[in-house]
Every structure is written in structure tokens, then in C-alpha cells.
């Protein structure tokens, strides 16, 4: 029979994997954001740097379990935004019709995006 601590660790690992799957999916769209092709590289660079620093903090800092989970969720949400931008950018460049595109954001994505790029919402 396995020890109780081993069982708890296995259950926690399973729970975190399930959370990652859930965080990888967008919810219902709450708003759309218009991004020009000229802004994409700057936005992506900022998002990637924040994701890197957040993940580094999770790995290196002495965080509580709750703080670690919150930061992991933030990374997953930001990665969803990066993927949405990349997909729309590629489509926009292939069609060569317009130099702007819209991305649909769910409530978590919108909250983080607004916090990082408030100037786009004025």
C-alpha cells in the first residue's frame, strides 16, 4: 500500500494537470481588441517577457501554493493571447487586405490585456 503522502502528491499532480488543460481553453468572448500589424511585435515582446518573468518567479521564488497556482494561470492566459495574436497576424498577412485585425478575448484575457495595454483602451 502506498503511503498517504505519495497518494496526496499524485492527486495534486493530477489536479494541476487538469487545471492546465482547463486554462488552455478560452471562455466566452467578452470583447474584441483591434491590433495593427505595426503593434504586433511590441505587444508580443511585452507578453513574452511577462510570461518569462512570471514563470521564472514561479520556479525560483518562495511562493505559497496559492500564489504559484495564480501565477501559472496568468501564464496560461497570456499564452492564449499570444496564440490568438499569432493566428490572426498570420491570417492578416496572408490575405494582405488590411493592416489591422481583431482578436476576441474572454474575461480573464481581457482583464490581463487591459492591465498591460491600457493605452489601447482609451
NUFI-206022 format. One line per 8 residues: their letters; for each residue x, y, z of C-alpha. Coordinates in steps of 0.5 Angstrom, whole numbers, plus 500, padded with zeros to 3 digits. Layout:
! NUFI-206022
A = X/Y/Z  ...
! end
This chain:
! NUFI-206022
XXXXXXXX = 500/500/500  503/507/498  504/512/503  499/517/504  504/523/502  505/519/496  498/519/494  497/526/496
XXXXXXXX = 503/528/492  500/524/486  493/527/487  496/534/487  500/533/480  493/530/477  490/536/479  495/541/477
XXXXXXXX = 495/538/470  487/538/470  488/546/471  493/547/466  488/543/461  482/548/463  487/554/463  489/553/456
XXXXXXXX = 482/554/453  479/561/452  472/562/455  466/566/452  469/572/449  467/579/452  471/584/448  475/584/442
XXXXXXXX = 481/588/441  484/592/435  491/591/434  495/594/428  501/590/425  506/595/427  504/594/434  504/586/434
XXXXXXXX = 512/586/435  512/590/441  506/587/444  509/580/443  515/582/446  512/585/452  507/579/453  513/574/452
XXXXXXXX = 518/578/457  512/578/462  511/570/461  518/569/462  519/573/469  512/570/472  515/563/470  522/565/473
XXXXXXXX = 518/567/479  514/561/480  521/557/479  525/561/483  522/565/489  519/562/495  512/563/494  506/560/497
XXXXXXXX = 502/554/493  496/559/492  501/564/489  504/559/485  498/557/482  495/564/481  502/566/477  501/559/473
XXXXXXXX = 494/561/471  497/568/469  502/565/464  497/560/461  492/566/460  498/570/457  500/565/452  493/564/450
XXXXXXXX = 493/571/448  500/570/444  497/565/440  491/569/438  495/574/436  500/570/432  494/566/429  491/573/427
XXXXXXXX = 497/576/425  499/570/420  492/571/417  492/578/416  499/578/413  497/572/408  491/576/406  494/582/405
XXXXXXXX = 488/586/405  488/590/412  494/592/417  489/591/423  486/585/426  481/584/432  482/579/437  477/576/441
XXXXXXXX = 478/576/449  475/572/454  474/576/461  481/573/464  485/575/458  481/582/457  483/583/465  490/582/464
XXXXXXXX = 491/585/457  487/592/459  492/592/465  498/591/461  496/595/455  491/600/458  493/606/453  490/601/447
XX = 483/602/451  483/610/451
! end
